[in-house]
Amino acid sequence: MAQDMTTESRGGPREVFLELGVIASLYVSAVTVLALLFQHINYFFPDAANPYSYSDTAVKWAVAILIAILPTHVYIFRLVQRDYEKNPARRESRLRKWLLYFTLFIATITFIVNTATLVFYFLDGEISIRFILKVFAVALVAGGVFWYYLNDLKRGAGTMPQNVSLALKAGLGAVIVIIIAAFFVTGSPFAAREEKLDERRVSDLQSIQSQIVYSYWTPKGALPNTISELRSDITGFVPPLDPVTGEAYEYKKTASTSFELCATFSAVSPKDTSRYPTYVGTGIFSNETWTHEAGRVCFTRTIDPELFPPKKGLPAAVPIQ
């Protein structure tokens, strides 16, 4: 019987898969939960020195990873626990002990570094609410992992204690709440689609603006009277249309060096404007100049002839012999 138990404890490919799977999914889940918590803190406690610390894209990636990995971790975890109940000797396998002690080591190092960072910034006088919350989040996740696996090593064979079971359920519930909160922060998928359509509109307006400045004003020294004059068979440029209505964007020449570009947007500009394409070339237009409300919005542009001098004295075309 003892020999059978020893053989059982060594396990096989299935045990290796389950033990590695539960630890790997735990690591991914813990890191992703921290990333999501950090983004929640950045959203509710913005940093004036770094207004782009919050990212909608980072939140959506974190939610997507958690929705994929968390059920996997729970499922493998339950399989492992059932195996332990059927074959208690498997709890003493070398693979499991190595993985658990390595996890305790990582959690301990994380907690020590986290504490040292908190003390350093406290002594340096740079403590803020957002920093304290992030330190607390790291301590909570790392401390929770350390506490569970330390208790798991101590208890040996037998059923899981009631307090440990309740702690696991509370932790899982907290992660689910964090994921749900992300949908309130980033908005619904329908709102995300409206943002993408607005990003397309901003990109189209920037493209039109580029053509006006570089392909019309610079060689001709004048602004087009209508947007259709930007069409070029040589460069192949065709003024883009609104992605939803299919109508042309509004262009109006307001003075000899000024013009307006108008579009109808689906929603207000998102706080995270890093996804908006940057207008490259002029050096004076930034992402903030394209912020907008929902509905019809016009952007006024004035060309400085000193910054964008028209090309004069262009060589005459040479006839083909």
Salt bridges, closest charged atoms under 4 A:
GLU8 OE1 - ARG90 NH2 3.77
ASP83 OD2 - ARG14 NH1 2.33
ASP83 OD2 - ARG90 NH1 3.28
GLU92 OE1 - LYS97 NZ 2.88
ASP152 OD1 - ARG91 NH2 3.10
ASP152 OD2 - ARG96 NH2 2.28
ASP152 OD1 - ARG155 NH2 3.05
GLU195 OE1 - ARG275 NH2 2.75
ASP198 OD1 - ARG201 NH1 2.77
GLU199 OE2 - ARG275 NH1 3.36
ASP204 OD2 - ARG200 NE 3.42
ASP242 OD2 - ARG201 NE 2.79
GLU250 OE1 - ARG296 NH2 2.75
